[in-house]
Amino acid sequence: MGVHYFIQALFVLVGLLSLLAAICNWNWFFTAKNTQFIVRNVGRKQARWFYALIGFLMIATGVFFFLSIQGTV
């Protein structure tokens, strides 16, 4: 059962990282090799919106599964 909480926390933490990077416009995040594909294809402003959305969805997913597991216990 503890693994579920770890995965949920990981979703929330990664979502927060993505959301904060989009809000704060962190240069190190948007110049990283893994984000360059999105930045090159849609531009930095749209990439920030994309990563904000991804971050929000990851946070929501972690919270949703936390609440659904709490309901089954």
C-alpha positions as a Markdown table, in Angstrom:
| # | Residue | x | y | z |
|---|---|---|---|---|
| 1 | Met | 0.0 | 0.0 | 0.0 |
| 2 | Gly | 2.9 | 2.4 | 0.7 |
| 3 | Val | 4.0 | 2.3 | -3.0 |
| 4 | His | 0.7 | 4.0 | -4.0 |
| 5 | Tyr | 1.5 | 6.9 | -1.8 |
| 6 | Phe | 5.0 | 7.2 | -3.2 |
| 7 | Ile | 3.7 | 7.3 | -6.8 |
| 8 | Gln | 1.0 | 9.8 | -5.9 |
| 9 | Ala | 3.6 | 12.0 | -4.2 |
| 10 | Leu | 5.8 | 11.7 | -7.2 |
| 11 | Phe | 3.0 | 12.8 | -9.5 |
| 12 | Val | 2.3 | 15.8 | -7.4 |
| 13 | Leu | 6.0 | 16.8 | -7.0 |
| 14 | Val | 6.7 | 16.5 | -10.8 |
| 15 | Gly | 3.5 | 18.4 | -11.5 |
| 16 | Leu | 4.6 | 21.2 | -9.1 |
| 17 | Leu | 8.0 | 21.3 | -10.8 |
| 18 | Ser | 6.5 | 21.6 | -14.2 |
| 19 | Leu | 3.9 | 24.2 | -13.1 |
| 20 | Leu | 6.5 | 26.3 | -11.2 |
| 21 | Ala | 8.8 | 26.2 | -14.2 |
| 22 | Ala | 6.1 | 27.5 | -16.5 |
| 23 | Ile | 5.0 | 30.2 | -14.0 |
| 24 | Cys | 8.6 | 31.4 | -13.2 |
| 25 | Asn | 9.9 | 30.9 | -16.8 |
| 26 | Trp | 13.0 | 29.0 | -15.5 |
| 27 | Asn | 15.6 | 29.2 | -18.2 |
| 28 | Trp | 17.3 | 26.0 | -17.1 |
| 29 | Phe | 14.0 | 24.1 | -17.5 |
| 30 | Phe | 13.2 | 25.4 | -21.0 |
| 31 | Thr | 16.8 | 25.0 | -22.3 |
| 32 | Ala | 17.0 | 21.4 | -21.2 |
| 33 | Lys | 17.4 | 18.8 | -23.9 |
| 34 | Asn | 14.1 | 17.1 | -23.2 |
| 35 | Thr | 12.0 | 20.3 | -23.5 |
| 36 | Gln | 13.7 | 21.6 | -26.7 |
| 37 | Phe | 11.4 | 19.7 | -29.0 |
| 38 | Ile | 8.3 | 21.5 | -27.7 |
| 39 | Val | 10.1 | 24.9 | -27.5 |
| 40 | Arg | 11.4 | 24.7 | -31.0 |
| 41 | Asn | 8.1 | 23.6 | -32.5 |
| 42 | Val | 5.6 | 25.9 | -30.7 |
| 43 | Gly | 7.8 | 28.6 | -29.2 |
| 44 | Arg | 8.6 | 29.4 | -25.6 |
| 45 | Lys | 5.3 | 31.1 | -24.7 |
| 46 | Gln | 3.2 | 28.2 | -25.9 |
| 47 | Ala | 5.6 | 25.7 | -24.3 |
| 48 | Arg | 5.1 | 27.5 | -21.0 |
| 49 | Trp | 1.3 | 27.0 | -21.4 |
| 50 | Phe | 1.8 | 23.4 | -22.3 |
| 51 | Tyr | 4.0 | 22.6 | -19.3 |
| 52 | Ala | 1.7 | 24.5 | -17.0 |
| 53 | Leu | -1.2 | 22.3 | -18.3 |
| 54 | Ile | 0.8 | 19.1 | -17.9 |
| 55 | Gly | 1.8 | 20.1 | -14.4 |
| 56 | Phe | -1.8 | 20.9 | -13.4 |
| 57 | Leu | -2.9 | 17.5 | -14.9 |
| 58 | Met | -0.2 | 15.6 | -13.0 |
| 59 | Ile | -1.1 | 17.3 | -9.7 |
| 60 | Ala | -4.8 | 16.6 | -10.3 |
| 61 | Thr | -4.1 | 13.0 | -11.1 |
| 62 | Gly | -2.0 | 12.5 | -7.9 |
| 63 | Val | -4.8 | 14.1 | -5.8 |
| 64 | Phe | -7.5 | 12.1 | -7.6 |
| 65 | Phe | -5.9 | 8.8 | -7.0 |
| 66 | Phe | -5.1 | 9.7 | -3.4 |
| 67 | Leu | -8.7 | 10.5 | -2.7 |
| 68 | Ser | -9.9 | 7.4 | -4.6 |
| 69 | Ile | -7.6 | 5.1 | -2.5 |
| 70 | Gln | -8.8 | 6.8 | 0.7 |
| 71 | Gly | -12.4 | 6.0 | -0.2 |
| 72 | Thr | -11.6 | 2.3 | -0.7 |
| 73 | Val | -9.8 | 1.8 | 2.7 |
